[in-house]
Amino acid sequence: MLATPLARAWNECRWHQRRRLNGWIVAGLAAVLSGLAGLPSLARAQSAEGNAESVRIVAHLRDLDTGEALAGAVIELAGVVGRHVTDVGGRAAFDAVLGDYELVVRRSGYETVQGDFRVLRAGDFFLQMAQADLDNPAAASRLLVRVADAETGRPIEGAAVSLISGATRPTDVRGSVSFDDLSPVLTRLTVEMIGYAARTEPVVLHPGRTTAVEVGMTVEAIELEPIVVEVRSPIMEAYGVYDRLERGIANRVLTRDAIEQQASHRLSDALRYVPGLDVRREGSAVGFPSRAVVYARGCRLAVWVDGVEWHSDIEGTVDIDQIAPEWIEMAEFYWGLRTPTQFSSGNNCGTVLIWTRQGRRR
């Protein structure tokens, strides 16, 4: 049983719908909800703000001419977060604080309903939507999306905009992206961007028309991977060390971190952990201490320090233990055909290239 004001509002809504006058909700829905005064009130709930009272509103949508329930219609109230989509029975329920709003109802193939909406108390209201006058209801639709910062209004470039169909495109410098040749149906729009909370909203597409949507993104604090900063040595860069490392030319590499982890007091001790190397003690003549010499595949390797070859001493060997481990920034080891020609010096065995921390500071 409907109260008399509600019945008058219902008839008035139908008359305005048939004439397709914009803003008919001003006269219609305010009267509809006012007419609910004679109906039993539904349970009320307190909103998150604590003081403002919210009530449950139930919308019922029908086709103006056939009376058929309209599923997939999108209902939106200005100032209320989220959108509401009618089910197969043309019904959608939502909560709203008592007060005045702007109501917008959209559905594919129907004229958009838009106007003032006053919430006085909990209850149901009924809307009839008129079919749109379109020559071809199956005509392709176009969707234009603009993404901006919700606080500053500045466009967001590079945001990923996706549709339920799977199509994904990034926004341009103006924060815009478009999708063409879409089926005129209800779709779901998802926008994602690093540093912002992702948003997903339903969007109604209209046959043969462009639907423009503006999405405001709110900042979301996330923990990003730290930026890796590398300060390169001028001398190592000049001698092509970093280029060789990127190309993986060296047979073996000994880094500063590895030396510190091993806590070796002699360089020869650190080199014993490098696969493929053989560190030998040579030169045991009276009055001369033994010397640490590096071999690979049974052949003695030449030693270069900061781009300069280290020549043999009077005993005919090069003692690598004369170089303190704490001096070394990096060491490269080459043998066979991998040995760079600029450091071969006629030695067919291979080469040890040692780069010191003093050379790094040059």
ZAKOLGU-238672 format. One record per residue (C-alpha): y, x, z; residue in one letter. Coordinates in steps of 0.05 Angstrom, whole numbers, padded with zeros to 5 digits, always signed. Example, Ala and Ser with C-alpha at 12.3 -4.5 7.8 and 13.67 -1.06 7.14 Angstrom:
2
-00090+00246+00156A -00021+00273+00143S 
This chain:
362
+00000+00000+00000M +00068+00029-00021L +00134+00013+00011A +00187-00021-00032T +00232+00042-00039P +00172+00081-00064L +00155+00029-00116A +00227+00029-00140R +00225+00105-00145A +00160+00102-00185W +00189+00054-00236N +00253+00094-00240E +00213+00159-00253C +00175+00126-00310R +00240+00102-00342W +00273+00170-00339H +00210+00204-00364Q +00207+00160-00426R +00280+00176-00441R +00266+00250-00426R +00331+00258-00386L +00339+00325-00351N +00346+00322-00276G +00310+00255-00265W +00279+00282-00202I +00346+00276-00167V +00340+00200-00168A +00265+00196-00169G +00233+00244-00120L +00286+00239-00066A +00273+00164-00066A +00198+00175-00069V +00198+00217-00006L +00248+00172+00028S +00200+00115+00015G +00147+00150+00055L +00182+00129+00119A +00136+00069+00124G +00072+00110+00115L +00033+00145+00170P +00057+00217+00178S +00009+00274+00167L +00000+00331+00216A +00058+00379+00219R +00055+00455+00226A +00104+00506+00251Q +00126+00558+00199S +00124+00634+00209A +00198+00633+00229E +00180+00591+00290G +00238+00542+00290N +00235+00513+00219A +00185+00456+00214E +00140+00453+00154S +00100+00394+00129V +00042+00384+00081R +00062+00356+00013I +00010+00331-00037V +00029+00323-00110A -00008+00278-00159H +00006+00289-00234L -00011+00240-00289R +00000+00233-00364D +00058+00185-00375L +00024+00146-00430D -00050+00149-00413T -00048+00156-00337G -00099+00212-00342E -00099+00265-00286A -00066+00330-00309L -00103+00392-00287A -00072+00461-00295G +00000+00441-00283A +00042+00493-00246V +00087+00469-00189I +00141+00514-00162E +00193+00503-00107L +00254+00548-00106A +00253+00589-00042G +00179+00578-00028V +00133+00637-00041V +00078+00624-00091G +00061+00573-00144R +00013+00515-00140H -00035+00492-00195V -00064+00422-00199T -00139+00414-00197D -00183+00372-00242V -00158+00310-00206G -00086+00328-00220G -00075+00343-00147R -00041+00402-00112A -00024+00409-00038A +00027+00457-00007F +00070+00465+00055D +00146+00463+00055A +00200+00465+00107V +00242+00402+00112L +00303+00407+00067G +00328+00408-00005D +00296+00448-00062Y +00294+00454-00137E +00227+00432-00164L +00198+00456-00230V +00133+00430-00259V +00104+00460-00323R +00042+00446-00364R +00021+00466-00433S +00036+00411-00484G +00083+00373-00437Y +00157+00371-00426E +00179+00414-00366T +00201+00373-00306V +00259+00403-00267Q +00307+00375-00215G +00327+00368-00142D +00272+00356-00091F +00284+00333-00019R +00229+00340+00033V +00239+00290+00089L +00169+00285+00119R +00096+00298+00103A +00063+00255+00049G +00043+00247-00024D +00086+00240-00085F +00068+00222-00157F +00094+00250-00222L +00082+00227-00294Q +00093+00279-00348M +00110+00263-00420A +00076+00300-00476Q +00121+00349-00515A +00142+00331-00585D +00109+00387-00623L +00087+00388-00695D +00028+00434-00681N +00002+00434-00609P -00045+00491-00627A +00012+00537-00650A +00010+00608-00622A +00054+00623-00562S +00094+00685-00543R +00103+00713-00473L +00163+00757-00455L +00159+00791-00387V +00215+00830-00353R +00198+00870-00290V +00253+00891-00241A +00262+00916-00170D +00269+00854-00127A +00322+00886-00083E +00366+00923-00133T +00351+00884-00197G +00341+00948-00235R +00289+00946-00291P +00223+00982-00278I +00197+01024-00335E +00122+01039-00341G +00096+00979-00301A +00028+00955-00324A +00030+00881-00344V -00039+00848-00354S -00062+00780-00376L -00125+00744-00357I -00150+00757-00428S -00152+00831-00413G -00091+00852-00453A -00050+00905-00416T +00016+00936-00437R +00069+00979-00403P +00142+00958-00395T +00196+00996-00434D +00261+01026-00409V +00290+00956-00401R +00230+00935-00359G +00207+00888-00415S +00142+00877-00451V +00119+00821-00499S +00053+00790-00518F +00047+00753-00585D -00003+00705-00616D -00027+00677-00550L -00064+00611-00541S -00019+00558-00511P -00057+00551-00445V -00049+00569-00372L -00056+00644-00363T -00052+00692-00304R -00001+00748-00304L -00012+00812-00263T +00040+00867-00254V +00023+00935-00223E +00067+00995-00210M +00059+01056-00165I +00103+01047-00103G +00106+00971-00110Y +00061+00915-00085A +00021+00885-00143A +00038+00813-00163R -00006+00760-00195T +00023+00693-00217E +00001+00635-00262P +00042+00624-00325V +00041+00564-00371V +00047+00580-00446L +00077+00529-00493H +00055+00519-00566P +00101+00552-00616G +00149+00575-00562R +00168+00638-00524T +00159+00636-00449T +00204+00686-00413A +00183+00708-00343V +00221+00754-00296E +00179+00788-00242V +00212+00818-00181G +00173+00875-00149M +00178+00893-00076T +00170+00964-00050V +00103+00980-00019E +00096+01044+00022A +00035+01083-00003I +00011+01153+00011E +00011+01196-00052L -00024+01261-00065E +00021+01321-00047P +00055+01358-00104I +00023+01426-00117V +00076+01479-00126V +00057+01547-00154E +00105+01606-00152V +00082+01654-00206R +00089+01730-00205S +00134+01756-00262P +00091+01817-00273I +00026+01777-00274M +00057+01728-00322E +00082+01785-00366A +00012+01814-00370Y -00020+01747-00388G -00058+01737-00323V -00044+01662-00318Y -00060+01651-00391D -00128+01685-00382R -00142+01644-00320L -00127+01579-00356E -00173+01599-00414R -00228+01623-00367G -00235+01691-00401I -00251+01734-00339A -00323+01746-00320N -00304+01742-00247R -00240+01731-00206V -00225+01749-00134L -00167+01710-00103T -00123+01724-00043R -00154+01664-00007D -00225+01691-00016A -00204+01760+00012I -00172+01728+00073E -00234+01684+00086Q -00280+01744+00084Q -00234+01784+00131A -00258+01849+00099S -00226+01913+00123H -00244+01951+00059R -00238+01927-00012L -00308+01950-00027S -00335+01902+00026D -00297+01843-00007A -00325+01861-00075L -00397+01858-00051R -00389+01782-00050Y -00371+01780-00124V -00432+01763-00167P -00449+01814-00222G -00414+01872-00188L -00448+01933-00158D -00405+01975-00110V -00433+02045-00099R -00414+02102-00053R -00407+02168-00092E -00381+02239-00081G -00416+02267-00020S -00396+02340-00029A -00378+02381+00031V -00306+02368+00052G -00299+02306+00010F -00313+02235+00035P -00354+02187-00006S -00316+02142-00054R -00327+02068-00071A -00339+02058-00145V -00348+01992-00182V -00405+01982-00232Y -00427+01923-00275A -00493+01923-00313R -00503+01995-00292G -00438+02019-00323C -00376+02043-00286R -00314+01999-00293L -00244+02027-00304A -00191+02007-00253V -00121+01984-00269W -00068+01968-00216V -00008+01925-00234D -00018+01940-00308G -00025+02016-00300V -00092+02051-00307E -00116+02088-00246W -00143+02155-00269H -00200+02193-00237S -00186+02244-00182D -00211+02315-00178I -00281+02290-00162E -00281+02249-00226G -00282+02181-00191T -00234+02127-00170V -00239+02105-00097D -00222+02031-00095I -00220+02033-00019D -00154+02069-00024Q -00125+02000-00038I -00120+01958+00025A -00147+01887+00018P -00083+01858+00047E -00044+01888-00012W -00082+01849-00064I -00058+01783-00094E -00114+01776-00145M -00167+01817-00181A -00199+01804-00249E -00265+01833-00271F -00286+01842-00344Y -00346+01873-00378W -00375+01870-00447G -00337+01836-00503L -00293+01797-00455R -00253+01858-00436T -00180+01850-00461P -00165+01904-00513T -00099+01924-00479Q -00139+01945-00417F -00200+01977-00449S -00174+02049-00457S -00237+02067-00495G -00281+02047-00437N -00338+02005-00465N -00364+01986-00396C -00308+01941-00373G -00246+01937-00329T -00223+01918-00259V -00152+01891-00261L -00120+01891-00192I -00053+01856-00181W -00018+01873-00115T +00029+01831-00074R +00082+01886-00083Q +00077+01875-00158G +00083+01800-00146R +00151+01810-00115R +00179+01852-00172R 
